[in-house]
């Protein structure tokens, strides 16, 4: 029985959706039809009461494998669940499931990541508080919003767990900024890392899951209602749905307050300095 052997584990709002989409275009790759199955973390997500509710958890291996198109020419079964970065012990679960797993981590400037994640949740109706109020909340350690926007950006221990569990040859770590500006080069490296045919051309002209803000109140209302989103998604063909979403949302959204940005950068600085040494990459733009 084939096993899933590629895990894009993070980070949220770091380019994982684009990478998932690009790799799925390669004939020797089958990426999961649900982008984030959370097979190894669904219990933690359920027990926490995290507000990204799914209709059904993927709980068994047979359910998990049903998400993939498994044919003779497919060498890589891959998925991208960003929850695998945050919840401790997940690297060990993946290693126990398939010791030969390949792991890819995309890391984004944690302040930009926090703001992007916050704007997405605000757009979808998951949060009404200001980001500054969430960051300064005296009880913030018990806040799921604080976890999602701030704690997810403390990368050092999360990355270290994967480096401690997997051989270096099975892990690749990239910065989201590199992936955005040098997509073709990095994708070629990843294809080589996965042992795939490097002669296949993959269209990387389209970015996926770009944060945006609704252009009018009706659009925002529809996207805040999970039932309406699901109904519309079920009615419209995928290509039309994507086009409608692109027309409905403008990329960008609100920029973060400069004083708040300064505070959050200072908060992350010690963690970033340790991460910089751990992965041997220059991250000075994240804290200077």
SULNORBEL-V523318 format. One record per residue. RES is the residue in one small letter. SS is DSSP state (alpha for helix, beta for strand, coil for the rest). PSI is psi as a letter, one per 40 degrees, with the letter a starting at -180 (none if undefined). OMEGA is omega in radians with two decimals (none if undefined). Layout:
# SULNORBEL-V523318
RES;SS;PSI;OMEGA, RES;SS;PSI;OMEGA
This chain:
# SULNORBEL-V523318
x;coil;h;3.10, x;coil;i;3.08, x;coil;i;3.04, x;coil;h;-3.04, x;coil;e;3.04, x;beta;h;3.14, x;beta;h;2.98, x;beta;h;-2.91, x;beta;e;3.14, x;beta;i;0.01, x;coil;i;3.06, x;coil;h;-3.12, x;coil;f;-3.11, x;coil;e;-3.13, x;coil;e;-3.07, x;alpha;d;-3.13, x;alpha;d;3.10, x;alpha;d;-3.13, x;alpha;d;3.09, x;alpha;d;-3.11, x;alpha;d;-3.12, x;alpha;d;-3.12, x;alpha;d;-3.11, x;alpha;e;3.12, x;coil;e;3.13, x;coil;h;-3.06, x;coil;e;3.14, x;coil;e;-3.10, x;beta;h;2.95, x;beta;h;3.06, x;beta;i;-3.07, x;coil;i;-3.12, x;coil;d;2.92, x;coil;h;-3.00, x;coil;d;-3.11, x;coil;g;-3.12, x;coil;d;3.12, x;coil;f;-3.08, x;coil;d;-3.07, x;coil;e;-3.07, x;coil;e;-3.02, x;alpha;d;3.14, x;alpha;d;3.10, x;alpha;d;3.14, x;alpha;d;3.12, x;alpha;d;-3.08, x;alpha;d;3.10, x;alpha;d;-3.05, x;coil;f;-3.13, x;coil;i;-2.91, x;coil;e;3.03, x;coil;g;-2.99, x;coil;h;3.04, x;coil;i;-3.14, x;coil;d;-3.09, x;coil;h;3.07, x;coil;i;3.01, x;coil;h;-2.95, x;coil;d;-3.09, x;coil;i;-3.13, x;alpha;d;3.12, x;alpha;d;3.06, x;alpha;d;-3.11, x;alpha;d;-3.09, x;alpha;d;3.12, x;coil;e;3.13, x;coil;e;-3.03, x;coil;i;3.01, x;coil;h;-3.03, x;coil;h;3.10, x;coil;i;-3.05, x;coil;d;-3.05, x;coil;e;-3.11, x;coil;h;3.11, x;coil;d;-3.05, x;beta;h;2.92, x;beta;h;-3.01, x;beta;i;3.07, x;beta;i;-3.09, x;beta;g;3.09, x;coil;h;-3.04, x;coil;e;3.06, x;alpha;d;-3.12, x;alpha;d;3.11, x;alpha;d;-2.93, x;alpha;d;-3.00, x;coil;h;-3.11, x;coil;i;3.10, x;coil;e;-3.08, x;alpha;d;3.11, x;alpha;d;3.12, x;alpha;d;3.11, x;alpha;d;-3.14, x;alpha;d;3.13, x;alpha;d;3.12, x;alpha;d;3.13, x;alpha;d;-3.14, x;coil;g;-3.10, x;coil;d;-3.12, x;coil;e;-3.12, x;coil;i;2.98, x;beta;i;-3.08, x;beta;h;3.07, x;beta;h;3.12, x;beta;h;3.01, x;beta;h;-3.10, x;beta;h;-3.14, x;coil;i;3.00, x;coil;h;-2.98, x;alpha;d;3.11, x;alpha;d;3.10, x;alpha;d;3.11, x;alpha;d;-3.13, x;alpha;d;-3.11, x;alpha;d;3.13, x;alpha;d;3.13, x;alpha;d;3.12, x;alpha;d;-3.12, x;alpha;d;3.09, x;alpha;d;-3.12, x;alpha;d;3.10, x;alpha;d;3.12, x;alpha;d;-3.09, x;coil;e;3.07, x;coil;e;-3.13, x;coil;e;-3.10, x;coil;i;3.09, x;coil;d;3.14, x;coil;i;2.99, x;coil;i;3.11, x;alpha;d;3.13, x;alpha;d;3.11, x;alpha;d;3.11, x;alpha;d;-3.11, x;alpha;d;-3.07, x;alpha;e;-3.11, x;coil;h;3.14, x;coil;d;-3.14, x;coil;f;-2.99, x;alpha;d;-3.12, x;alpha;e;3.11, x;alpha;e;-3.08, x;coil;h;3.07, x;alpha;d;3.09, x;alpha;d;3.10, x;alpha;d;3.09, x;alpha;d;-3.03, x;alpha;d;-3.05, x;alpha;d;-3.04, x;coil;d;-3.06, x;alpha;d;3.11, x;alpha;d;-3.13, x;alpha;e;3.04, x;coil;g;-2.91, x;alpha;d;-2.92, x;alpha;d;-3.08, x;alpha;d;3.14, x;alpha;d;3.12, x;alpha;d;-3.11, x;alpha;d;3.13, x;alpha;d;3.13, x;alpha;d;3.13, x;alpha;d;3.10, x;alpha;d;-3.03, x;alpha;d;-3.05, x;coil;i;3.01, x;coil;i;-3.14, x;alpha;d;-3.10, x;alpha;e;-3.11, x;alpha;e;-3.09, x;beta;h;2.97, x;beta;h;-3.14, x;beta;h;3.14, x;beta;i;3.01, x;beta;h;-3.14, x;alpha;d;3.13, x;alpha;d;3.08, x;alpha;d;-3.09, x;alpha;d;-3.12, x;alpha;d;-3.05, x;alpha;d;-3.11, x;coil;f;-3.01, x;alpha;d;-3.06, x;alpha;d;-3.14, x;alpha;d;-3.08, x;alpha;d;3.10, x;alpha;d;3.09, x;alpha;d;3.09, x;alpha;d;-3.12, x;alpha;d;3.12, x;alpha;d;3.08, x;alpha;d;3.11, x;alpha;d;-3.12, x;coil;e;3.12, x;coil;f;-3.10, x;coil;i;3.09, x;coil;h;-3.09, x;coil;e;-3.12, x;coil;e;-3.13, x;coil;h;3.11, x;coil;h;-3.13, x;coil;h;3.12, x;coil;h;3.14, x;coil;f;-3.04, x;coil;d;-3.07, x;coil;h;2.99, x;coil;i;-3.11, x;coil;i;3.05, x;coil;f;3.10, x;coil;h;3.14, x;coil;i;3.12, x;beta;i;3.14, x;beta;h;-3.12, x;beta;h;-3.09, x;coil;e;3.09, x;coil;i;-3.02, x;alpha;d;-3.13, x;alpha;d;3.12, x;alpha;d;-3.14, x;alpha;d;-3.14, x;alpha;d;-3.14, x;alpha;d;-3.08, x;alpha;e;3.08, x;alpha;e;-3.10, x;coil;h;-3.06, x;alpha;d;-3.13, x;alpha;d;-3.14, x;alpha;d;3.12, x;alpha;d;-3.10, x;alpha;d;-3.13, x;alpha;d;-3.13, x;alpha;d;3.12, x;alpha;d;-3.13, x;alpha;d;-3.09, x;alpha;d;-3.03, x;coil;h;2.96, x;coil;i;-3.04, x;alpha;d;-3.08, x;alpha;d;3.14, x;alpha;d;3.12, x;alpha;d;3.13, x;alpha;d;3.13, x;alpha;d;3.14, x;alpha;d;3.12, x;alpha;d;3.13, x;alpha;d;3.13, x;alpha;d;-3.05, x;alpha;d;-3.05, x;beta;h;3.03, x;beta;i;-3.12, x;beta;i;3.09, x;coil;c;-3.09, x;coil;a;-3.09, x;coil;i;3.01, x;coil;i;-3.10, x;coil;i;3.09, x;coil;h;-3.03, x;alpha;d;3.13, x;alpha;d;3.10, x;alpha;d;3.11, x;alpha;d;3.14, x;alpha;d;3.14, x;alpha;d;-3.09, x;alpha;d;3.09, x;alpha;d;3.12, x;alpha;d;3.10, x;alpha;d;-3.08, x;alpha;e;-2.89, x;alpha;d;-3.10, x;alpha;d;3.14, x;alpha;d;-3.13, x;alpha;d;-3.14, x;alpha;d;3.09, x;alpha;d;3.13, x;alpha;d;-3.13, x;alpha;d;3.12, x;alpha;d;-3.09, x;alpha;d;-3.04, x;alpha;e;3.09, x;coil;f;3.06, x;coil;i;3.12, x;coil;h;-3.12, x;coil;f;-3.04, x;alpha;d;3.14, x;alpha;e;-3.13, x;alpha;d;-3.07, x;coil;e;-3.14, x;coil;none;none
